[in-house]
Amino acid sequence: MLHLIAVNAFVRQQLRPILPAAPTGPVHEDLLAVTALIGAGKLVPVVDRTYPLTDVAEGVRHVEQGHARGKAVVTVP
């Protein structure tokens, strides 16, 4: 989490940690709604490019330069 806080100062995206505890309240309701959309096939992420783990620096540059028009995905063998 400390790494995310430090990196946030240098990237345009707002990075947030994924908490292991089950959320409650409005956040829980939002997750249920998103889960339902995914299950119905109505929410599909847009993948701009896929990078192997060895080329992650190139992927980060692509996103930092504002070229990404969707998600940049890093594949891990």
C-alpha positions as a Markdown table, in Angstrom:
| # | Residue | x | y | z |
|---|---|---|---|---|
| 1 | Met | 0.0 | 0.0 | 0.0 |
| 2 | Leu | 2.9 | 2.4 | 0.7 |
| 3 | His | 4.1 | 1.7 | -2.8 |
| 4 | Leu | 0.8 | 2.8 | -4.3 |
| 5 | Ile | 0.8 | 6.0 | -2.2 |
| 6 | Ala | 4.3 | 6.9 | -3.5 |
| 7 | Val | 3.5 | 6.0 | -7.1 |
| 8 | Asn | 0.3 | 8.1 | -7.1 |
| 9 | Ala | 2.3 | 11.3 | -7.2 |
| 10 | Phe | 3.8 | 10.3 | -10.6 |
| 11 | Val | 0.9 | 8.8 | -12.6 |
| 12 | Arg | -2.3 | 10.2 | -14.0 |
| 13 | Gln | -4.4 | 7.4 | -12.9 |
| 14 | Gln | -5.6 | 7.2 | -9.3 |
| 15 | Leu | -4.2 | 3.9 | -7.9 |
| 16 | Arg | -6.1 | 2.3 | -5.1 |
| 17 | Pro | -5.4 | -0.9 | -3.1 |
| 18 | Ile | -7.8 | -3.8 | -3.2 |
| 19 | Leu | -8.8 | -4.5 | 0.3 |
| 20 | Pro | -9.0 | -8.2 | 1.3 |
| 21 | Ala | -11.9 | -7.6 | 3.8 |
| 22 | Ala | -15.4 | -7.9 | 2.5 |
| 23 | Pro | -16.9 | -4.4 | 2.0 |
| 24 | Thr | -20.2 | -3.3 | 3.5 |
| 25 | Gly | -22.8 | -0.7 | 2.8 |
| 26 | Pro | -22.8 | 1.2 | -0.5 |
| 27 | Val | -19.5 | -0.3 | -1.6 |
| 28 | His | -20.9 | -3.8 | -1.2 |
| 29 | Glu | -24.1 | -2.8 | -3.1 |
| 30 | Asp | -21.9 | -1.4 | -5.9 |
| 31 | Leu | -19.9 | -4.6 | -6.1 |
| 32 | Leu | -23.1 | -6.6 | -6.3 |
| 33 | Ala | -24.4 | -4.4 | -9.1 |
| 34 | Val | -21.1 | -4.7 | -11.0 |
| 35 | Thr | -21.0 | -8.5 | -10.5 |
| 36 | Ala | -24.5 | -8.7 | -12.0 |
| 37 | Leu | -23.5 | -6.7 | -15.0 |
| 38 | Ile | -20.5 | -8.9 | -15.6 |
| 39 | Gly | -22.6 | -12.0 | -15.2 |
| 40 | Ala | -25.1 | -10.7 | -17.8 |
| 41 | Gly | -22.3 | -9.9 | -20.2 |
| 42 | Lys | -23.2 | -6.2 | -20.1 |
| 43 | Leu | -19.8 | -5.1 | -18.7 |
| 44 | Val | -16.8 | -5.9 | -20.8 |
| 45 | Pro | -13.4 | -4.2 | -20.3 |
| 46 | Val | -11.8 | -2.6 | -23.3 |
| 47 | Val | -8.2 | -3.9 | -23.7 |
| 48 | Asp | -6.0 | -1.6 | -25.7 |
| 49 | Arg | -2.8 | -3.7 | -25.6 |
| 50 | Thr | -1.4 | -6.8 | -23.9 |
| 51 | Tyr | 2.2 | -6.9 | -22.7 |
| 52 | Pro | 4.3 | -9.8 | -21.5 |
| 53 | Leu | 5.8 | -9.4 | -18.1 |
| 54 | Thr | 9.2 | -8.7 | -19.7 |
| 55 | Asp | 7.8 | -5.7 | -21.5 |
| 56 | Val | 6.0 | -4.1 | -18.6 |
| 57 | Ala | 8.1 | -0.9 | -18.8 |
| 58 | Glu | 6.9 | -0.4 | -22.4 |
| 59 | Gly | 3.3 | -0.8 | -21.3 |
| 60 | Val | 3.8 | 1.8 | -18.5 |
| 61 | Arg | 5.3 | 4.2 | -21.0 |
| 62 | His | 2.4 | 3.7 | -23.4 |
| 63 | Val | -0.1 | 4.5 | -20.6 |
| 64 | Glu | 1.9 | 7.4 | -19.2 |
| 65 | Gln | 2.2 | 9.0 | -22.7 |
| 66 | Gly | -1.6 | 9.0 | -22.9 |
| 67 | His | -1.8 | 6.6 | -25.9 |
| 68 | Ala | -3.9 | 3.9 | -24.1 |
| 69 | Arg | -7.5 | 3.8 | -25.3 |
| 70 | Gly | -8.4 | 1.0 | -22.9 |
| 71 | Lys | -6.7 | -1.2 | -20.4 |
| 72 | Ala | -3.1 | -2.2 | -20.7 |
| 73 | Val | -2.8 | -5.8 | -19.6 |
| 74 | Val | 0.3 | -7.5 | -18.3 |
| 75 | Thr | 0.4 | -11.3 | -18.9 |
| 76 | Val | 2.3 | -13.4 | -16.3 |
| 77 | Pro | 3.5 | -16.8 | -17.4 |
